[in-house]
Amino acid sequence: MTSAPHAAGGLILTHSVYDPGSIAKAIEDYRPHLSVSIHGQSATDSVIAFAERNGEKAPEQIVREFLNYALDLSVRTILGAA
């Protein structure tokens, strides 16, 4: 799996799969639907957390859609199609 649970309740996204620029673009594009915050970032991964716009826990379906969107952007970037 390319993302894993984090102790602080976020997800760890590995940069070998999720390009950092693609993560940032996905956060920007999903801003009207989902609050995504980066809780930590290193050379190899980013720790992100999700909430609904009203501060409640984000529904899993929207989180999955965000992750799929970020993954699609990453693949396009890696293949040079973005």
Residue pairs with C-beta under 8 A, 6 or more apart in sequence:
2 13
2 14
2 17
2 18
2 71
3 11
3 12
3 13
3 14
3 18
3 67
4 11
4 12
5 11
5 12
6 12
6 39
6 47
8 39
8 47
8 49
9 49
10 39
10 47
10 48
10 49
10 50
11 47
11 48
11 49
11 50
11 67
12 45
12 46
12 47
13 23
13 45
13 46
13 47
13 48
13 67
13 70
14 44
14 45
15 43
15 44
15 45
15 46
16 44
17 71
17 74
18 46
18 70
18 71
18 74
19 73
19 74
19 77
19 78
20 41
20 46
21 77
22 70
22 71
22 73
22 74
22 76
22 77
22 82
23 38
23 46
23 48
23 70
23 74
25 70
25 73
26 36
26 66
26 69
26 70
26 73
27 36
27 38
27 48
29 69
30 36
30 66
30 69
32 53
33 53
33 62
34 50
34 51
34 52
34 53
34 58
34 62
34 63
34 66
35 50
35 51
35 52
35 53
35 55
35 58
36 48
36 49
36 50
36 66
37 48
37 49
37 51
38 46
38 47
38 48
39 47
39 48
39 49
40 46
40 47
41 47
50 57
50 58
50 62
50 63
50 66
51 57
51 58
52 58
52 59
52 62
73 82
76 82
